[in-house]
C-alpha cells in the first residue's frame, strides 16, 4: 500500500510541475495594474478583436525621435490621438514583442525592455497580452496564442500599408519594417515570417517537451528528467501537452534572407542554454552538408559572453549570443544585447 501511495504522490508532483511549466493559466489576468502611463506618456493602450471574437490588450510605445518631435521634449498634457501612433509606424521600424508565460505586459522588467527598445533603438514597440493574460478576454490556448500574434501582425502591416504612400517605382516600400522579437514562450510565435526586418529570439526553446525534460530545480537538479523515468509519466505528458511549439522544426523554415538573432544566458535555469545551442546548430545544418565550418566566426568577450555568427546562403545573417549572465529575464534590455539587435536588424 505504501509504495502505491508514494508512487501516486510522486506522479502527481511530476504532472503538477510539468503542467505549471507549459500551461497558460487564466489567473494571469489580475496580477498587474494595466495602465498605459506606466511607460511614460508615449504609450497608447488599445484593443484588437481576433478572428475568433476575443479582445486582446495592446500597448504601442512611440520611438524616441517621434515622441521628441511631437512633444518638443516635454510630456504632453493630453494623450496623443491614434493618428500619431499610426503615422509613427511608417516613420521608424516596428518591433512586435511577444512576452513569456508569466503575468502580463505591465511587469516591470518587461517595461525596461520596451523602454530600452524605444529609446536606444528608436523603434515603435508593439506588445500584446495573449487571451487570458492581463486585460485580454478569453482563456489562453496554444492555438489562440498564434491567432493573437497574427492579429497584431495583420494590424501593423495593414496600418503601414494604409498610411504609406509608396514612391513611384518603389513597390517594395515598407516590406521589411517589422522586427519580430519573442521572449521565452513568445519565441514559439515564429510562424510570422513575411515582411520581416529580422527575428530576435530571447531565451528560446526547442520544443515544449524538451523544456519539461530539461527543467531544473535549485538551479542544478534535473528533477523532471528523473521523474520521466517513472512508468506512465512520459506518455501522460505527451498527451497533456497539446501543442509542442516545436521551434527546432519551424525555425529552419524562416526565409533564409531574414536575419536571425538568438540570445540566451548561460545562467538561465528556466530554459537551459542548450536549447539555443541546438537551434543555432539546426540553422547551421540548414546550409547543407557542404557548409564550411570556418564560415562561423566566434568572438569571446570576457565577462560578457560568446558571439557566434555566419552568413547564410540566402544572405541572412545568423547570430547567437551566449550571455555570461542575465538569467531568464534580463538579456533583452542590456547594452551589449541592444547593440546586437541593432546590427542584426540593420537599424
C-alpha contacts under 8 A as a table, 3 or more apart, distances in Angstrom:
res1	aa1	res2	aa2	distance
1	X	4	X	5.24
1	X	5	X	6.33
2	X	5	X	5.11
2	X	6	X	6.12
3	X	6	X	5.02
3	X	7	X	6.01
4	X	7	X	5.07
4	X	8	X	6.14
5	X	8	X	5.07
5	X	9	X	6.16
6	X	9	X	5.10
6	X	10	X	6.20
7	X	10	X	5.25
7	X	11	X	5.94
8	X	11	X	5.08
8	X	12	X	6.05
9	X	12	X	5.16
9	X	13	X	6.26
10	X	13	X	5.08
10	X	14	X	6.20
10	X	227	X	7.81
11	X	14	X	5.15
11	X	15	X	6.32
11	X	227	X	7.73
11	X	230	X	7.67
11	X	233	X	6.69
12	X	15	X	5.19
12	X	16	X	6.09
13	X	16	X	5.11
13	X	17	X	6.15
14	X	17	X	5.37
14	X	18	X	6.08
14	X	224	X	6.81
14	X	227	X	6.34
14	X	233	X	7.38
15	X	18	X	5.14
15	X	19	X	6.02
15	X	233	X	7.41
15	X	237	X	7.29
16	X	19	X	5.39
16	X	20	X	6.02
17	X	20	X	5.04
17	X	21	X	6.33
18	X	21	X	5.24
18	X	22	X	6.62
18	X	212	X	5.79
18	X	224	X	7.69
18	X	237	X	7.52
19	X	22	X	5.26
19	X	23	X	5.37
19	X	240	X	7.92
19	X	241	X	7.97
20	X	23	X	5.69
21	X	211	X	7.93
21	X	212	X	6.93
22	X	208	X	6.72
22	X	212	X	7.72
22	X	241	X	7.50
24	X	101	X	6.70
24	X	140	X	5.49
24	X	141	X	6.59
24	X	142	X	7.93
25	X	28	X	6.45
25	X	132	X	7.46
25	X	139	X	7.74
25	X	140	X	6.69
26	X	29	X	6.18
26	X	132	X	4.83
26	X	133	X	6.42
26	X	139	X	5.78
26	X	140	X	6.43
27	X	30	X	6.77
27	X	31	X	7.83
27	X	132	X	7.66
27	X	133	X	7.69
28	X	31	X	5.81
28	X	102	X	6.91
28	X	103	X	4.92
28	X	104	X	6.76
28	X	132	X	6.88
28	X	133	X	5.07
28	X	134	X	6.18
29	X	32	X	7.77
29	X	103	X	7.38
29	X	104	X	7.54
29	X	132	X	6.10
29	X	133	X	4.81
29	X	134	X	4.24
29	X	135	X	6.06
29	X	136	X	7.61
30	X	33	X	7.64
30	X	134	X	6.46
30	X	135	X	7.89
31	X	103	X	6.11
31	X	104	X	7.55
31	X	134	X	7.35
32	X	103	X	7.35
32	X	104	X	7.09
32	X	106	X	6.30
32	X	107	X	7.05
32	X	134	X	7.17
33	X	106	X	7.14
34	X	105	X	7.86
34	X	106	X	5.99
34	X	134	X	7.08
34	X	135	X	7.26
35	X	38	X	5.97
35	X	45	X	7.69
35	X	106	X	7.86
36	X	39	X	6.46
36	X	40	X	7.78
36	X	41	X	7.84
36	X	43	X	5.78
36	X	44	X	6.22
36	X	45	X	5.31
36	X	59	X	7.04
37	X	40	X	4.88
37	X	41	X	5.46
37	X	42	X	7.70
37	X	43	X	6.52
38	X	106	X	7.53
38	X	111	X	7.93
39	X	42	X	6.98
39	X	43	X	6.24
39	X	61	X	7.61
39	X	111	X	6.66
39	X	115	X	7.13
40	X	43	X	6.75
41	X	75	X	6.41
41	X	76	X	7.04
41	X	79	X	7.14
42	X	61	X	5.84
42	X	62	X	5.62
42	X	67	X	6.56
43	X	59	X	6.40
43	X	60	X	5.48
43	X	61	X	4.45
43	X	62	X	6.40
44	X	59	X	5.59
44	X	60	X	5.14
44	X	61	X	6.61
44	X	80	X	7.95
44	X	82	X	7.62
44	X	85	X	7.66
45	X	57	X	7.32
45	X	58	X	5.81
45	X	59	X	4.81
45	X	60	X	6.74
46	X	57	X	6.08
46	X	58	X	5.33
46	X	59	X	6.55
47	X	55	X	6.32
47	X	56	X	5.49
47	X	57	X	4.70
47	X	58	X	5.62
48	X	55	X	5.66
48	X	56	X	5.48
48	X	57	X	6.84
48	X	58	X	7.41
48	X	151	X	7.52
48	X	152	X	7.63
49	X	53	X	5.94
49	X	54	X	5.52
49	X	55	X	4.58
49	X	56	X	6.41
49	X	151	X	7.70
50	X	53	X	5.26
50	X	54	X	5.25
50	X	55	X	6.43
50	X	56	X	7.48
50	X	147	X	6.95
50	X	148	X	6.38
50	X	151	X	5.82
51	X	54	X	7.56
51	X	147	X	7.47
51	X	151	X	7.55
54	X	131	X	7.02
54	X	136	X	7.62
54	X	137	X	5.79
54	X	138	X	6.08
55	X	131	X	7.38
55	X	136	X	5.61
55	X	137	X	5.36
55	X	138	X	7.73
56	X	128	X	7.01
56	X	129	X	6.30
56	X	130	X	6.42
56	X	131	X	6.00
56	X	135	X	7.21
56	X	136	X	4.26
56	X	137	X	6.37
56	X	148	X	7.35
57	X	128	X	5.78
57	X	129	X	5.62
57	X	130	X	7.82
57	X	134	X	7.42
57	X	135	X	5.95
57	X	136	X	5.19
58	X	126	X	7.00
58	X	127	X	5.78
58	X	128	X	4.48
58	X	129	X	6.66
59	X	125	X	7.83
59	X	126	X	5.75
59	X	127	X	5.34
59	X	128	X	6.42
60	X	85	X	7.36
60	X	124	X	6.95
60	X	125	X	5.70
60	X	126	X	4.67
60	X	127	X	6.71
61	X	114	X	7.41
61	X	118	X	6.82
61	X	124	X	5.81
61	X	125	X	5.07
61	X	126	X	6.55
62	X	66	X	6.58
62	X	67	X	6.05
62	X	85	X	6.80
62	X	88	X	7.12
62	X	118	X	6.53
62	X	123	X	7.11
62	X	124	X	5.06
62	X	125	X	6.78
63	X	66	X	5.48
63	X	67	X	6.20
63	X	88	X	7.68
63	X	92	X	7.14
63	X	118	X	4.74
63	X	119	X	6.42
63	X	121	X	7.98
63	X	122	X	4.61
63	X	123	X	4.55
63	X	124	X	4.87
63	X	125	X	7.52
64	X	67	X	5.25
64	X	68	X	6.15
64	X	118	X	5.87
64	X	119	X	4.98
64	X	120	X	7.77
64	X	122	X	5.08
64	X	123	X	7.30
65	X	68	X	5.24
65	X	69	X	6.08
65	X	122	X	6.41
66	X	69	X	5.13
66	X	70	X	6.18
66	X	88	X	6.72
66	X	91	X	7.86
67	X	70	X	5.33
67	X	71	X	6.04
67	X	72	X	7.99
67	X	73	X	7.70
68	X	71	X	5.23
68	X	72	X	5.20
68	X	73	X	4.90
68	X	74	X	7.79
69	X	72	X	5.45
69	X	73	X	7.42
71	X	74	X	5.55
71	X	75	X	6.44
71	X	76	X	6.20
76	X	79	X	6.74
76	X	80	X	7.90
80	X	83	X	7.98
80	X	84	X	6.44
80	X	85	X	7.91
81	X	84	X	5.86
81	X	85	X	7.43
82	X	85	X	5.22
82	X	86	X	6.19
83	X	86	X	5.07
83	X	87	X	5.99
84	X	87	X	5.36
84	X	88	X	6.20
85	X	88	X	5.01
85	X	89	X	6.75
86	X	89	X	5.47
86	X	90	X	7.57
86	X	159	X	6.53
86	X	160	X	7.55
86	X	163	X	7.25
87	X	90	X	5.60
87	X	91	X	6.75
87	X	160	X	7.94
87	X	163	X	6.32
88	X	91	X	4.90
88	X	92	X	6.36
88	X	124	X	7.23
89	X	92	X	6.02
89	X	93	X	6.80
89	X	94	X	6.42
89	X	124	X	6.67
89	X	156	X	7.57
89	X	159	X	7.62
89	X	160	X	6.08
90	X	93	X	7.47
90	X	160	X	5.81
90	X	163	X	6.91
90	X	164	X	6.31
90	X	174	X	7.51
92	X	122	X	7.25
92	X	123	X	5.71
92	X	124	X	6.60
92	X	177	X	7.67
93	X	123	X	5.31
93	X	124	X	6.23
93	X	177	X	4.87
93	X	178	X	5.94
93	X	179	X	7.36
93	X	347	X	7.72
94	X	123	X	5.54
94	X	124	X	4.46
94	X	125	X	5.84
94	X	126	X	7.20
94	X	177	X	6.16
94	X	178	X	4.90
94	X	179	X	6.07
95	X	123	X	6.67
95	X	124	X	6.00
95	X	125	X	4.86
95	X	126	X	6.13
95	X	178	X	5.88
95	X	179	X	4.68
95	X	180	X	5.89
95	X	181	X	6.61
96	X	125	X	6.16
96	X	126	X	4.95
96	X	127	X	6.13
96	X	153	X	7.58
96	X	178	X	7.12
96	X	179	X	6.22
96	X	180	X	5.08
96	X	181	X	5.92
97	X	125	X	6.93
97	X	126	X	6.06
97	X	127	X	4.97
97	X	128	X	7.41
97	X	180	X	6.53
97	X	181	X	4.91
97	X	182	X	5.69
97	X	183	X	7.86
97	X	186	X	7.90
98	X	127	X	6.29
98	X	128	X	6.73
98	X	149	X	7.83
98	X	181	X	6.39
98	X	182	X	4.69
98	X	183	X	6.33
98	X	186	X	4.59
98	X	187	X	7.28
98	X	189	X	7.74
99	X	104	X	7.85
99	X	105	X	7.29
99	X	110	X	7.97
99	X	127	X	7.80
99	X	128	X	7.93
99	X	129	X	7.89
99	X	182	X	6.13
99	X	183	X	5.23
99	X	184	X	7.02
99	X	185	X	6.78
99	X	186	X	4.99
100	X	182	X	7.82
100	X	183	X	5.49
100	X	184	X	4.93
100	X	185	X	4.48
100	X	186	X	5.24
101	X	184	X	7.32
101	X	185	X	5.64
101	X	186	X	7.82
103	X	107	X	6.84
103	X	133	X	6.82
103	X	134	X	7.07
104	X	107	X	6.09
104	X	129	X	6.00
104	X	133	X	5.75
104	X	134	X	5.04
105	X	110	X	6.71
105	X	111	X	7.56
105	X	127	X	6.93
105	X	128	X	6.69
105	X	129	X	6.00
105	X	134	X	7.08
106	X	110	X	6.89
106	X	111	X	6.45
107	X	110	X	5.41
107	X	111	X	6.38
108	X	111	X	5.00
108	X	112	X	6.42
109	X	112	X	5.12
109	X	113	X	6.65
109	X	329	X	7.38
109	X	330	X	7.50
110	X	113	X	5.03
110	X	114	X	6.42
111	X	114	X	5.08
111	X	115	X	6.07
112	X	115	X	5.15
112	X	116	X	6.13
112	X	333	X	6.68
113	X	116	X	5.18
113	X	117	X	6.16
113	X	332	X	6.01
113	X	333	X	4.79
114	X	117	X	5.19
114	X	118	X	6.10
114	X	125	X	6.44
115	X	118	X	5.28
115	X	119	X	5.81
116	X	119	X	5.18
116	X	120	X	5.43
116	X	121	X	7.21
116	X	333	X	5.77
116	X	338	X	7.97
117	X	120	X	5.70
117	X	121	X	5.13
117	X	122	X	6.66
117	X	123	X	6.30
117	X	125	X	7.09
117	X	333	X	7.29
117	X	338	X	7.55
118	X	121	X	5.75
118	X	122	X	4.78
118	X	123	X	4.78
118	X	124	X	6.01
118	X	125	X	6.29
119	X	122	X	5.14
119	X	123	X	7.43
120	X	338	X	7.78
121	X	338	X	7.48
121	X	342	X	6.72
121	X	347	X	7.14
128	X	152	X	7.68
129	X	132	X	7.86
129	X	133	X	5.35
129	X	134	X	5.95
129	X	135	X	7.46
129	X	136	X	6.29
130	X	133	X	5.41
130	X	134	X	7.91
130	X	136	X	6.57
130	X	140	X	6.89
130	X	144	X	7.84
130	X	145	X	5.94
130	X	148	X	6.16
130	X	149	X	7.93
131	X	136	X	5.02
131	X	137	X	5.43
131	X	138	X	5.25
131	X	139	X	5.70
131	X	140	X	5.15
131	X	141	X	7.97
131	X	144	X	7.09
131	X	145	X	7.15
131	X	148	X	7.25
132	X	135	X	7.45
132	X	136	X	5.52
132	X	137	X	5.47
132	X	138	X	5.13
132	X	139	X	4.49
132	X	140	X	5.06
133	X	136	X	5.69
133	X	137	X	7.75
133	X	140	X	7.46
140	X	144	X	6.37
140	X	145	X	6.98
141	X	144	X	4.92
141	X	145	X	6.20
142	X	145	X	5.15
142	X	146	X	6.79
142	X	242	X	7.94
142	X	243	X	6.14
143	X	146	X	5.32
143	X	147	X	6.47
143	X	243	X	7.79
144	X	147	X	4.94
144	X	148	X	6.09
145	X	148	X	5.11
145	X	149	X	6.24
145	X	189	X	7.90
146	X	149	X	5.13
146	X	150	X	6.16
146	X	189	X	6.39
147	X	150	X	5.13
147	X	151	X	6.14
148	X	151	X	5.06
148	X	152	X	6.48
149	X	152	X	5.32
149	X	153	X	6.22
149	X	189	X	7.10
150	X	153	X	4.99
150	X	154	X	5.98
150	X	192	X	7.18
151	X	154	X	5.25
151	X	155	X	6.21
152	X	155	X	5.10
152	X	156	X	6.36
153	X	156	X	5.30
153	X	157	X	6.26
153	X	192	X	7.75
154	X	157	X	5.24
154	X	158	X	5.90
155	X	158	X	5.33
155	X	159	X	6.01
156	X	159	X	5.15
156	X	160	X	6.16
157	X	160	X	5.11
157	X	161	X	6.18
158	X	161	X	5.05
158	X	162	X	6.10
159	X	162	X	5.05
159	X	163	X	6.02
160	X	163	X	5.21
160	X	164	X	5.81
160	X	174	X	7.24
161	X	164	X	5.46
161	X	165	X	7.94
161	X	174	X	7.69
162	X	165	X	7.93
164	X	174	X	7.83
166	X	170	X	6.15
166	X	171	X	6.66
166	X	173	X	5.95
167	X	170	X	5.22
167	X	171	X	7.61
167	X	173	X	7.49
168	X	171	X	7.62
170	X	173	X	5.57
172	X	175	X	5.44
174	X	177	X	5.51
175	X	195	X	4.97
175	X	196	X	7.44
176	X	195	X	4.66
176	X	196	X	4.86
176	X	197	X	4.76
177	X	195	X	7.02
177	X	196	X	6.49
177	X	197	X	5.84
178	X	195	X	6.62
178	X	196	X	4.92
178	X	197	X	5.37
178	X	198	X	7.40
179	X	196	X	5.62
179	X	197	X	5.11
179	X	198	X	5.00
179	X	199	X	5.97
179	X	200	X	7.55
179	X	345	X	7.14
180	X	190	X	7.97
180	X	192	X	7.99
180	X	196	X	7.00
180	X	197	X	7.94
180	X	198	X	6.41
180	X	199	X	4.87
180	X	200	X	6.17
181	X	186	X	7.92
181	X	187	X	7.35
181	X	199	X	5.99
181	X	200	X	4.64
181	X	201	X	5.86
181	X	202	X	7.56
182	X	185	X	7.47
182	X	186	X	4.39
182	X	187	X	4.23
182	X	188	X	7.59
182	X	189	X	7.23
182	X	200	X	6.50
182	X	201	X	5.16
182	X	202	X	6.12
182	X	204	X	7.97
183	X	186	X	4.86
183	X	187	X	5.35
183	X	201	X	6.14
183	X	202	X	4.69
183	X	203	X	5.98
183	X	204	X	6.68
184	X	187	X	5.52
184	X	188	X	7.70
184	X	201	X	7.90
184	X	202	X	6.37
184	X	203	X	5.15
184	X	204	X	5.12
184	X	205	X	7.06
184	X	271	X	7.93
185	X	188	X	5.71
185	X	204	X	7.42
186	X	189	X	5.72
187	X	190	X	6.27
187	X	201	X	5.59
187	X	202	X	7.12
187	X	203	X	7.89
187	X	204	X	5.56
187	X	205	X	7.56
187	X	247	X	7.90
188	X	204	X	7.69
188	X	205	X	7.86
188	X	245	X	5.54
188	X	246	X	7.48
188	X	247	X	6.14
189	X	192	X	6.96
190	X	193	X	6.85
190	X	247	X	7.56
190	X	250	X	7.26
190	X	251	X	7.02
191	X	250	X	7.21
191	X	254	X	7.80
193	X	196	X	6.24
193	X	254	X	6.05
193	X	255	X	6.99
196	X	199	X	7.28
196	X	258	X	6.82
197	X	258	X	6.64
197	X	259	X	7.34
197	X	345	X	5.67
197	X	346	X	7.91
198	X	258	X	5.57
198	X	259	X	4.90
198	X	260	X	5.87
198	X	261	X	7.83
198	X	344	X	6.68
198	X	345	X	5.19
199	X	258	X	7.27
199	X	259	X	6.38
199	X	260	X	4.84
199	X	261	X	6.28
200	X	260	X	5.93
200	X	261	X	4.74
200	X	262	X	6.09
200	X	263	X	7.65
200	X	341	X	7.27
201	X	204	X	5.77
201	X	260	X	7.86
201	X	261	X	6.22
201	X	262	X	5.00
201	X	263	X	6.21
202	X	262	X	6.09
202	X	263	X	4.73
202	X	264	X	6.02
202	X	331	X	7.27
202	X	332	X	6.76
203	X	262	X	7.66
203	X	263	X	6.05
203	X	264	X	4.79
203	X	265	X	7.30
203	X	268	X	7.91
203	X	271	X	6.76
203	X	273	X	7.53
203	X	276	X	7.31
203	X	328	X	6.48
204	X	262	X	7.58
204	X	263	X	7.89
204	X	264	X	7.46
204	X	271	X	7.48
204	X	275	X	6.85
204	X	276	X	6.24
205	X	208	X	7.27
205	X	210	X	7.62
205	X	211	X	6.73
205	X	247	X	6.73
205	X	248	X	7.93
205	X	271	X	6.74
205	X	275	X	5.15
205	X	276	X	6.61
206	X	210	X	6.53
206	X	211	X	7.64
206	X	245	X	7.95
206	X	246	X	5.89
206	X	247	X	5.04
206	X	248	X	4.81
206	X	275	X	5.50
206	X	276	X	7.45
206	X	278	X	7.37
206	X	279	X	6.59
207	X	210	X	5.22
207	X	211	X	6.42
207	X	244	X	5.67
207	X	245	X	5.41
207	X	246	X	4.30
207	X	247	X	5.87
207	X	248	X	6.82
208	X	211	X	5.00
208	X	212	X	6.42
208	X	241	X	7.62
208	X	243	X	7.81
208	X	244	X	5.08
208	X	245	X	6.03
208	X	246	X	7.01
209	X	212	X	5.13
209	X	213	X	6.25
209	X	237	X	7.92
209	X	238	X	7.40
209	X	241	X	7.57
209	X	244	X	6.57
210	X	213	X	5.04
210	X	214	X	5.95
211	X	214	X	5.22
211	X	215	X	5.90
211	X	271	X	6.34
212	X	215	X	5.25
212	X	224	X	6.55
213	X	222	X	7.98
213	X	224	X	5.44
213	X	225	X	5.07
213	X	228	X	7.36
214	X	222	X	6.51
214	X	224	X	6.90
214	X	225	X	6.51
214	X	271	X	7.39
214	X	272	X	7.16
215	X	222	X	6.11
215	X	223	X	6.81
215	X	224	X	5.99
215	X	225	X	7.59
215	X	269	X	7.63
215	X	270	X	6.48
215	X	271	X	6.97
215	X	272	X	7.95
216	X	219	X	5.76
216	X	220	X	5.81
216	X	221	X	5.11
216	X	222	X	4.49
216	X	223	X	5.71
216	X	224	X	7.13
216	X	269	X	6.49
216	X	270	X	7.06
217	X	220	X	6.15
217	X	221	X	5.10
217	X	222	X	6.59
217	X	223	X	6.30
218	X	221	X	6.18
219	X	269	X	5.42
220	X	269	X	7.80
222	X	225	X	5.50
222	X	226	X	6.69
223	X	226	X	5.48
223	X	227	X	6.34
224	X	227	X	4.90
224	X	228	X	5.83
225	X	228	X	5.16
225	X	229	X	7.10
226	X	229	X	5.66
226	X	230	X	7.67
227	X	230	X	5.49
227	X	233	X	7.23
228	X	231	X	7.72
228	X	233	X	5.62
228	X	234	X	5.43
229	X	233	X	7.36
229	X	234	X	7.48
230	X	233	X	5.82
230	X	234	X	7.78
231	X	234	X	7.44
232	X	235	X	5.64
232	X	236	X	6.18
233	X	236	X	5.32
233	X	237	X	6.27
234	X	237	X	5.19
234	X	238	X	6.33
235	X	238	X	5.20
235	X	239	X	6.33
236	X	239	X	5.04
236	X	240	X	6.05
237	X	240	X	4.89
237	X	241	X	5.95
238	X	241	X	5.48
238	X	242	X	7.60
239	X	242	X	6.61
241	X	244	X	6.50
246	X	249	X	5.48
246	X	250	X	6.41
247	X	250	X	4.91
247	X	251	X	5.48
247	X	279	X	7.88
248	X	251	X	5.71
248	X	252	X	7.35
248	X	278	X	7.81
248	X	279	X	5.84
248	X	282	X	6.99
249	X	252	X	6.57
249	X	253	X	7.67
250	X	253	X	5.52
250	X	254	X	7.25
251	X	254	X	5.65
251	X	279	X	7.74
251	X	283	X	7.45
252	X	282	X	6.95
252	X	283	X	5.73
252	X	286	X	6.35
253	X	256	X	7.87
254	X	258	X	7.20
255	X	258	X	5.69
255	X	314	X	7.98
256	X	259	X	7.55
256	X	312	X	6.77
256	X	313	X	7.26
256	X	314	X	4.69
256	X	315	X	6.74
256	X	316	X	5.63
257	X	312	X	7.84
257	X	314	X	4.87
257	X	315	X	5.08
257	X	316	X	4.22
257	X	317	X	7.95
258	X	315	X	7.80
258	X	316	X	4.93
258	X	317	X	7.46
259	X	316	X	4.39
259	X	317	X	4.67
259	X	318	X	5.74
259	X	344	X	6.11
259	X	345	X	7.09
260	X	316	X	7.38
260	X	317	X	6.41
260	X	318	X	4.87
260	X	319	X	6.29
260	X	344	X	7.04
261	X	318	X	5.99
261	X	319	X	4.78
261	X	320	X	5.79
261	X	321	X	7.77
261	X	340	X	7.92
261	X	341	X	7.33
261	X	344	X	6.71
262	X	276	X	6.72
262	X	280	X	7.57
262	X	319	X	6.23
262	X	320	X	4.63
262	X	321	X	6.22
263	X	276	X	7.64
263	X	320	X	5.98
263	X	321	X	4.93
263	X	322	X	6.36
263	X	323	X	7.18
263	X	331	X	7.25
263	X	337	X	7.85
264	X	268	X	7.40
264	X	273	X	5.85
264	X	276	X	6.68
264	X	321	X	6.41
264	X	322	X	5.34
264	X	323	X	5.89
264	X	328	X	7.86
264	X	331	X	7.34
265	X	268	X	5.32
265	X	273	X	6.42
265	X	322	X	5.68
265	X	323	X	4.36
265	X	324	X	5.95
265	X	325	X	5.50
265	X	326	X	5.42
265	X	327	X	5.64
265	X	328	X	6.91
265	X	331	X	7.18
266	X	272	X	7.40
266	X	273	X	5.71
266	X	322	X	6.30
266	X	323	X	5.92
266	X	324	X	5.55
266	X	325	X	6.28
266	X	326	X	7.88
266	X	327	X	7.39
267	X	272	X	7.71
267	X	273	X	7.85
267	X	324	X	7.19
267	X	325	X	5.91
267	X	326	X	6.90
267	X	327	X	5.15
267	X	328	X	7.78
268	X	271	X	5.95
268	X	272	X	5.53
268	X	273	X	6.64
268	X	326	X	7.30
268	X	327	X	4.28
268	X	328	X	4.89
269	X	272	X	5.60
269	X	327	X	7.07
269	X	328	X	7.12
270	X	328	X	6.42
271	X	275	X	7.21
271	X	328	X	7.34
272	X	275	X	6.12
273	X	276	X	5.46
273	X	277	X	6.46
273	X	322	X	7.71
274	X	277	X	4.91
274	X	278	X	6.17
275	X	278	X	5.26
275	X	279	X	6.29
276	X	279	X	4.89
276	X	280	X	6.01
276	X	320	X	7.94
277	X	280	X	5.15
277	X	281	X	6.22
278	X	281	X	5.08
278	X	282	X	6.11
279	X	282	X	4.95
279	X	283	X	6.33
280	X	283	X	5.15
280	X	284	X	6.21
280	X	320	X	6.87
281	X	284	X	4.80
281	X	285	X	6.05
282	X	285	X	4.98
282	X	286	X	6.31
283	X	286	X	5.04
283	X	287	X	7.22
283	X	318	X	7.81
284	X	287	X	5.67
284	X	288	X	7.90
285	X	288	X	5.62
285	X	289	X	7.15
287	X	290	X	7.68
287	X	291	X	5.87
287	X	312	X	6.67
287	X	313	X	6.61
288	X	291	X	5.76
291	X	295	X	7.76
292	X	295	X	5.57
293	X	296	X	5.97
294	X	297	X	7.20
295	X	310	X	5.89
295	X	311	X	7.57
296	X	308	X	6.46
296	X	309	X	5.52
296	X	310	X	4.79
297	X	308	X	5.59
297	X	309	X	5.34
297	X	310	X	6.30
298	X	306	X	6.94
298	X	307	X	5.62
298	X	308	X	4.40
298	X	309	X	6.59
299	X	306	X	5.69
299	X	307	X	5.26
299	X	308	X	6.58
300	X	304	X	7.95
300	X	305	X	5.85
300	X	306	X	4.29
300	X	307	X	6.39
301	X	304	X	5.44
301	X	305	X	5.38
301	X	306	X	6.19
302	X	305	X	6.44
303	X	324	X	6.10
304	X	323	X	5.93
304	X	324	X	5.09
304	X	325	X	7.28
305	X	321	X	6.91
305	X	322	X	5.35
305	X	323	X	4.50
305	X	324	X	4.64
306	X	320	X	8.00
306	X	321	X	5.72
306	X	322	X	5.08
306	X	323	X	6.70
306	X	324	X	7.89
307	X	319	X	6.99
307	X	320	X	5.62
307	X	321	X	4.50
307	X	322	X	6.39
308	X	319	X	5.68
308	X	320	X	5.17
308	X	321	X	6.55
309	X	317	X	7.09
309	X	318	X	5.54
309	X	319	X	4.25
309	X	320	X	6.31
310	X	317	X	5.91
310	X	318	X	5.50
310	X	319	X	6.69
311	X	315	X	6.11
311	X	316	X	6.00
311	X	317	X	4.46
311	X	318	X	6.21
312	X	315	X	5.24
312	X	316	X	5.41
312	X	317	X	5.93
312	X	318	X	6.93
313	X	316	X	7.49
317	X	344	X	7.11
319	X	344	X	7.74
323	X	326	X	6.77
323	X	331	X	7.65
326	X	329	X	6.71
326	X	330	X	4.75
326	X	331	X	5.26
327	X	330	X	6.20
327	X	331	X	7.54
328	X	331	X	7.52
329	X	332	X	7.47
330	X	333	X	6.59
330	X	334	X	7.12
331	X	334	X	5.64
331	X	337	X	6.51
332	X	337	X	6.32
332	X	338	X	7.09
333	X	337	X	6.66
333	X	338	X	6.29
334	X	337	X	5.18
334	X	338	X	6.09
335	X	338	X	5.30
335	X	339	X	6.47
336	X	339	X	5.13
336	X	340	X	6.51
337	X	340	X	5.16
337	X	341	X	6.39
338	X	341	X	5.04
338	X	342	X	6.15
339	X	342	X	5.05
339	X	343	X	6.22
340	X	343	X	5.05
340	X	344	X	6.10
341	X	344	X	5.26
341	X	345	X	6.03
342	X	345	X	5.43
342	X	346	X	5.78
342	X	347	X	5.08
343	X	346	X	5.06
343	X	347	X	6.70
